[in-house]
Amino acid sequence: MSEDLLTSYTVQITEFKGNKMIELKSGPDDAYPFSFGVGKAKKILANVEAIEAFVEKYDKPKKPRSED
């Protein structure tokens, strides 16, 4: 997996209804951050290899925008 992919996110610890959350943004202007709590974080950590394989198999290269 690309190092750029791993280092390009902004990480912030937040809180929702008294529970700690981790919020991932692909940049400061990201309108759709990804947030999850400790329970989902544990599931992610237990399945990191499967997630990496999924990304490697199904990630599609970005198409360049045409300048019409």
Backbone atoms as SQL, in Angstrom:
CREATE TABLE atoms (id INTEGER PRIMARY KEY, chain TEXT, resi INTEGER, resn TEXT, atom TEXT, x REAL, y REAL, z REAL);
INSERT INTO atoms VALUES
  (1, 'A', 1, 'MET', 'N', 0.857, -1.183, 0.000),
  (2, 'A', 1, 'MET', 'CA', 0.000, 0.000, 0.000),
  (3, 'A', 1, 'MET', 'C', 0.893, 1.232, 0.000),
  (4, 'A', 2, 'SER', 'N', 0.505, 2.230, -0.716),
  (5, 'A', 2, 'SER', 'CA', 1.277, 3.450, -0.885),
  (6, 'A', 2, 'SER', 'C', 1.428, 4.214, 0.434),
  (7, 'A', 3, 'GLU', 'N', 2.644, 4.705, 0.674),
  (8, 'A', 3, 'GLU', 'CA', 2.873, 5.525, 1.870),
  (9, 'A', 3, 'GLU', 'C', 2.063, 6.813, 1.801),
  (10, 'A', 4, 'ASP', 'N', 1.873, 7.363, 0.586),
  (11, 'A', 4, 'ASP', 'CA', 1.077, 8.586, 0.438),
  (12, 'A', 4, 'ASP', 'C', -0.333, 8.373, 0.958),
  (13, 'A', 5, 'LEU', 'N', -0.887, 7.215, 0.679),
  (14, 'A', 5, 'LEU', 'CA', -2.241, 6.905, 1.129),
  (15, 'A', 5, 'LEU', 'C', -2.302, 6.896, 2.654),
  (16, 'A', 6, 'LEU', 'N', -1.257, 6.389, 3.280),
  (17, 'A', 6, 'LEU', 'CA', -1.261, 6.275, 4.731),
  (18, 'A', 6, 'LEU', 'C', -0.980, 7.588, 5.443),
  (19, 'A', 7, 'THR', 'N', -0.309, 8.534, 4.801),
  (20, 'A', 7, 'THR', 'CA', 0.092, 9.756, 5.480),
  (21, 'A', 7, 'THR', 'C', -0.706, 10.981, 5.073),
  (22, 'A', 8, 'SER', 'N', -1.643, 10.846, 4.177),
  (23, 'A', 8, 'SER', 'CA', -2.321, 12.025, 3.650),
  (24, 'A', 8, 'SER', 'C', -3.578, 12.412, 4.433),
  (25, 'A', 9, 'TYR', 'N', -3.890, 11.714, 5.499),
  (26, 'A', 9, 'TYR', 'CA', -5.121, 11.984, 6.234),
  (27, 'A', 9, 'TYR', 'C', -4.879, 12.816, 7.476),
  (28, 'A', 10, 'THR', 'N', -5.867, 13.647, 7.804),
  (29, 'A', 10, 'THR', 'CA', -5.867, 14.396, 9.052),
  (30, 'A', 10, 'THR', 'C', -6.666, 13.572, 10.051),
  (31, 'A', 11, 'VAL', 'N', -6.122, 13.372, 11.232),
  (32, 'A', 11, 'VAL', 'CA', -6.770, 12.561, 12.257),
  (33, 'A', 11, 'VAL', 'C', -7.109, 13.447, 13.448),
  (34, 'A', 12, 'GLN', 'N', -8.328, 13.326, 13.915),
  (35, 'A', 12, 'GLN', 'CA', -8.764, 14.116, 15.067),
  (36, 'A', 12, 'GLN', 'C', -9.599, 13.220, 15.980),
  (37, 'A', 13, 'ILE', 'N', -9.378, 13.351, 17.285),
  (38, 'A', 13, 'ILE', 'CA', -10.194, 12.633, 18.263),
  (39, 'A', 13, 'ILE', 'C', -11.355, 13.553, 18.642),
  (40, 'A', 14, 'THR', 'N', -12.562, 13.028, 18.504),
  (41, 'A', 14, 'THR', 'CA', -13.769, 13.798, 18.806),
  (42, 'A', 14, 'THR', 'C', -14.605, 13.006, 19.803),
  (43, 'A', 15, 'GLU', 'N', -15.787, 13.504, 20.075),
  (44, 'A', 15, 'GLU', 'CA', -16.688, 12.819, 20.996),
  (45, 'A', 15, 'GLU', 'C', -18.107, 12.886, 20.447),
  (46, 'A', 16, 'PHE', 'N', -18.841, 11.795, 20.613),
  (47, 'A', 16, 'PHE', 'CA', -20.234, 11.735, 20.185),
  (48, 'A', 16, 'PHE', 'C', -21.027, 11.032, 21.284),
  (49, 'A', 17, 'LYS', 'N', -21.977, 11.732, 21.838),
  (50, 'A', 17, 'LYS', 'CA', -22.819, 11.200, 22.916),
  (51, 'A', 17, 'LYS', 'C', -21.994, 10.577, 24.039),
  (52, 'A', 18, 'GLY', 'N', -20.897, 11.259, 24.406),
  (53, 'A', 18, 'GLY', 'CA', -20.051, 10.807, 25.507),
  (54, 'A', 18, 'GLY', 'C', -19.030, 9.746, 25.144),
  (55, 'A', 19, 'ASN', 'N', -18.990, 9.325, 23.887),
  (56, 'A', 19, 'ASN', 'CA', -18.042, 8.290, 23.450),
  (57, 'A', 19, 'ASN', 'C', -16.958, 8.899, 22.570),
  (58, 'A', 20, 'LYS', 'N', -15.732, 8.493, 22.804),
  (59, 'A', 20, 'LYS', 'CA', -14.617, 8.968, 21.988),
  (60, 'A', 20, 'LYS', 'C', -14.718, 8.391, 20.584),
  (61, 'A', 21, 'MET', 'N', -14.417, 9.230, 19.615),
  (62, 'A', 21, 'MET', 'CA', -14.463, 8.851, 18.199),
  (63, 'A', 21, 'MET', 'C', -13.146, 9.283, 17.558),
  (64, 'A', 22, 'ILE', 'N', -12.784, 8.607, 16.494),
  (65, 'A', 22, 'ILE', 'CA', -11.649, 9.041, 15.690),
  (66, 'A', 22, 'ILE', 'C', -12.219, 9.476, 14.341),
  (67, 'A', 23, 'GLU', 'N', -11.772, 10.627, 13.881),
  (68, 'A', 23, 'GLU', 'CA', -12.277, 11.189, 12.633),
  (69, 'A', 23, 'GLU', 'C', -11.125, 11.300, 11.652),
  (70, 'A', 24, 'LEU', 'N', -11.324, 10.750, 10.457),
  (71, 'A', 24, 'LEU', 'CA', -10.306, 10.796, 9.410),
  (72, 'A', 24, 'LEU', 'C', -10.794, 11.693, 8.285),
  (73, 'A', 25, 'LYS', 'N', -9.945, 12.627, 7.898),
  (74, 'A', 25, 'LYS', 'CA', -10.255, 13.522, 6.787),
  (75, 'A', 25, 'LYS', 'C', -9.133, 13.410, 5.766),
  (76, 'A', 26, 'SER', 'N', -9.486, 13.478, 4.493),
  (77, 'A', 26, 'SER', 'CA', -8.462, 13.422, 3.447),
  (78, 'A', 26, 'SER', 'C', -7.818, 14.784, 3.220),
  (79, 'A', 27, 'GLY', 'N', -8.205, 15.773, 3.978),
  (80, 'A', 27, 'GLY', 'CA', -7.632, 17.109, 3.915),
  (81, 'A', 27, 'GLY', 'C', -8.508, 18.060, 4.693),
  (82, 'A', 28, 'PRO', 'N', -8.047, 19.277, 4.910),
  (83, 'A', 28, 'PRO', 'CA', -8.814, 20.227, 5.718),
  (84, 'A', 28, 'PRO', 'C', -10.164, 20.612, 5.117),
  (85, 'A', 29, 'ASP', 'N', -10.313, 20.468, 3.816),
  (86, 'A', 29, 'ASP', 'CA', -11.570, 20.838, 3.158),
  (87, 'A', 29, 'ASP', 'C', -12.477, 19.639, 2.891),
  (88, 'A', 30, 'ASP', 'N', -12.155, 18.492, 3.479),
  (89, 'A', 30, 'ASP', 'CA', -12.947, 17.274, 3.265),
  (90, 'A', 30, 'ASP', 'C', -14.344, 17.461, 3.852),
  (91, 'A', 31, 'ALA', 'N', -15.349, 17.445, 3.006),
  (92, 'A', 31, 'ALA', 'CA', -16.733, 17.653, 3.445),
  (93, 'A', 31, 'ALA', 'C', -17.354, 16.390, 4.017),
  (94, 'A', 32, 'TYR', 'N', -16.716, 15.240, 3.800),
  (95, 'A', 32, 'TYR', 'CA', -17.284, 13.966, 4.246),
  (96, 'A', 32, 'TYR', 'C', -16.264, 13.156, 5.043),
  (97, 'A', 33, 'PRO', 'N', -15.951, 13.576, 6.275),
  (98, 'A', 33, 'PRO', 'CA', -14.990, 12.817, 7.068),
  (99, 'A', 33, 'PRO', 'C', -15.556, 11.452, 7.464),
  (100, 'A', 34, 'PHE', 'N', -14.675, 10.548, 7.799),
  (101, 'A', 34, 'PHE', 'CA', -15.027, 9.193, 8.198),
  (102, 'A', 34, 'PHE', 'C', -14.752, 9.070, 9.687),
  (103, 'A', 35, 'SER', 'N', -15.769, 8.749, 10.468),
  (104, 'A', 35, 'SER', 'CA', -15.630, 8.657, 11.923),
  (105, 'A', 35, 'SER', 'C', -16.075, 7.296, 12.421),
  (106, 'A', 36, 'PHE', 'N', -15.395, 6.829, 13.482),
  (107, 'A', 36, 'PHE', 'CA', -15.791, 5.577, 14.116),
  (108, 'A', 36, 'PHE', 'C', -15.260, 5.549, 15.542),
  (109, 'A', 37, 'GLY', 'N', -15.853, 4.676, 16.330),
  (110, 'A', 37, 'GLY', 'CA', -15.480, 4.565, 17.737),
  (111, 'A', 37, 'GLY', 'C', -14.552, 3.391, 17.990),
  (112, 'A', 38, 'VAL', 'N', -14.360, 3.102, 19.264),
  (113, 'A', 38, 'VAL', 'CA', -13.419, 2.065, 19.690),
  (114, 'A', 38, 'VAL', 'C', -13.839, 0.688, 19.180),
  (115, 'A', 39, 'GLY', 'N', -15.129, 0.371, 19.233),
  (116, 'A', 39, 'GLY', 'CA', -15.586, -0.947, 18.781),
  (117, 'A', 39, 'GLY', 'C', -15.257, -1.214, 17.327),
  (118, 'A', 40, 'LYS', 'N', -15.555, -0.265, 16.465),
  (119, 'A', 40, 'LYS', 'CA', -15.240, -0.438, 15.041),
  (120, 'A', 40, 'LYS', 'C', -13.733, -0.385, 14.807),
  (121, 'A', 41, 'ALA', 'N', -13.022, 0.428, 15.587),
  (122, 'A', 41, 'ALA', 'CA', -11.561, 0.482, 15.460),
  (123, 'A', 41, 'ALA', 'C', -10.955, -0.890, 15.744),
  (124, 'A', 42, 'LYS', 'N', -11.482, -1.596, 16.744),
  (125, 'A', 42, 'LYS', 'CA', -10.986, -2.943, 17.051),
  (126, 'A', 42, 'LYS', 'C', -11.241, -3.901, 15.892),
  (127, 'A', 43, 'LYS', 'N', -12.416, -3.800, 15.265),
  (128, 'A', 43, 'LYS', 'CA', -12.727, -4.652, 14.114),
  (129, 'A', 43, 'LYS', 'C', -11.789, -4.345, 12.945),
  (130, 'A', 44, 'ILE', 'N', -11.517, -3.061, 12.724),
  (131, 'A', 44, 'ILE', 'CA', -10.604, -2.655, 11.651),
  (132, 'A', 44, 'ILE', 'C', -9.205, -3.215, 11.913),
  (133, 'A', 45, 'LEU', 'N', -8.708, -3.052, 13.144),
  (134, 'A', 45, 'LEU', 'CA', -7.370, -3.539, 13.470),
  (135, 'A', 45, 'LEU', 'C', -7.255, -5.054, 13.331),
  (136, 'A', 46, 'ALA', 'N', -8.311, -5.764, 13.676),
  (137, 'A', 46, 'ALA', 'CA', -8.297, -7.226, 13.572),
  (138, 'A', 46, 'ALA', 'C', -8.337, -7.692, 12.126),
  (139, 'A', 47, 'ASN', 'N', -8.692, -6.797, 11.211),
  (140, 'A', 47, 'ASN', 'CA', -8.861, -7.174, 9.808),
  (141, 'A', 47, 'ASN', 'C', -8.058, -6.319, 8.839),
  (142, 'A', 48, 'VAL', 'N', -6.977, -5.739, 9.306),
  (143, 'A', 48, 'VAL', 'CA', -6.171, -4.840, 8.476),
  (144, 'A', 48, 'VAL', 'C', -5.696, -5.538, 7.202),
  (145, 'A', 49, 'GLU', 'N', -5.247, -6.769, 7.308),
  (146, 'A', 49, 'GLU', 'CA', -4.741, -7.470, 6.120),
  (147, 'A', 49, 'GLU', 'C', -5.844, -7.674, 5.087),
  (148, 'A', 50, 'ALA', 'N', -7.037, -8.019, 5.523),
  (149, 'A', 50, 'ALA', 'CA', -8.159, -8.202, 4.590),
  (150, 'A', 50, 'ALA', 'C', -8.537, -6.876, 3.944),
  (151, 'A', 51, 'ILE', 'N', -8.483, -5.794, 4.708),
  (152, 'A', 51, 'ILE', 'CA', -8.803, -4.467, 4.170),
  (153, 'A', 51, 'ILE', 'C', -7.755, -4.060, 3.135),
  (154, 'A', 52, 'GLU', 'N', -6.480, -4.297, 3.428),
  (155, 'A', 52, 'GLU', 'CA', -5.420, -3.977, 2.466),
  (156, 'A', 52, 'GLU', 'C', -5.603, -4.767, 1.172),
  (157, 'A', 53, 'ALA', 'N', -5.921, -6.058, 1.286),
  (158, 'A', 53, 'ALA', 'CA', -6.133, -6.886, 0.097),
  (159, 'A', 53, 'ALA', 'C', -7.328, -6.386, -0.706),
  (160, 'A', 54, 'PHE', 'N', -8.377, -5.980, -0.020),
  (161, 'A', 54, 'PHE', 'CA', -9.569, -5.432, -0.670),
  (162, 'A', 54, 'PHE', 'C', -9.224, -4.186, -1.476),
  (163, 'A', 55, 'VAL', 'N', -8.476, -3.273, -0.869),
  (164, 'A', 55, 'VAL', 'CA', -8.094, -2.030, -1.552),
  (165, 'A', 55, 'VAL', 'C', -7.216, -2.335, -2.759),
  (166, 'A', 56, 'GLU', 'N', -6.240, -3.227, -2.572),
  (167, 'A', 56, 'GLU', 'CA', -5.346, -3.566, -3.686),
  (168, 'A', 56, 'GLU', 'C', -6.122, -4.188, -4.847),
  (169, 'A', 57, 'LYS', 'N', -7.122, -4.993, -4.543),
  (170, 'A', 57, 'LYS', 'CA', -7.871, -5.683, -5.592),
  (171, 'A', 57, 'LYS', 'C', -8.871, -4.776, -6.300),
  (172, 'A', 58, 'TYR', 'N', -9.556, -3.925, -5.545),
  (173, 'A', 58, 'TYR', 'CA', -10.676, -3.187, -6.120),
  (174, 'A', 58, 'TYR', 'C', -10.449, -1.694, -6.316),
  (175, 'A', 59, 'ASP', 'N', -9.346, -1.152, -5.868),
  (176, 'A', 59, 'ASP', 'CA', -9.088, 0.275, -6.047),
  (177, 'A', 59, 'ASP', 'C', -8.869, 0.561, -7.524),
  (178, 'A', 60, 'LYS', 'N', -9.582, 1.537, -8.019),
  (179, 'A', 60, 'LYS', 'CA', -9.459, 1.918, -9.424),
  (180, 'A', 60, 'LYS', 'C', -8.647, 3.196, -9.517),
  (181, 'A', 61, 'PRO', 'N', -7.733, 3.264, -10.462),
  (182, 'A', 61, 'PRO', 'CA', -6.969, 4.515, -10.622),
  (183, 'A', 61, 'PRO', 'C', -7.905, 5.653, -10.995),
  (184, 'A', 62, 'LYS', 'N', -7.586, 6.808, -10.476),
  (185, 'A', 62, 'LYS', 'CA', -8.401, 7.986, -10.800),
  (186, 'A', 62, 'LYS', 'C', -8.185, 8.369, -12.244),
  (187, 'A', 63, 'LYS', 'N', -9.290, 8.667, -12.907),
  (188, 'A', 63, 'LYS', 'CA', -9.224, 9.112, -14.290),
  (189, 'A', 63, 'LYS', 'C', -8.937, 10.606, -14.319),
  (190, 'A', 64, 'PRO', 'N', -8.052, 11.044, -15.194),
  (191, 'A', 64, 'PRO', 'CA', -7.798, 12.489, -15.291),
  (192, 'A', 64, 'PRO', 'C', -9.053, 13.205, -15.791),
  (193, 'A', 65, 'ARG', 'N', -9.296, 14.364, -15.244),
  (194, 'A', 65, 'ARG', 'CA', -10.455, 15.163, -15.673),
  (195, 'A', 65, 'ARG', 'C', -10.185, 15.736, -17.048),
  (196, 'A', 66, 'SER', 'N', -11.155, 15.606, -17.898),
  (197, 'A', 66, 'SER', 'CA', -11.000, 16.201, -19.217),
  (198, 'A', 66, 'SER', 'C', -11.298, 17.683, -19.128),
  (199, 'A', 67, 'GLU', 'N', -10.572, 18.444, -19.889),
  (200, 'A', 67, 'GLU', 'CA', -10.768, 19.895, -19.876),
  (201, 'A', 67, 'GLU', 'C', -11.507, 20.302, -21.133),
  (202, 'A', 68, 'ASP', 'N', -12.809, 20.115, -21.114),
  (203, 'A', 68, 'ASP', 'CA', -13.655, 20.447, -22.271),
  (204, 'A', 68, 'ASP', 'C', -13.897, 21.922, -22.383);
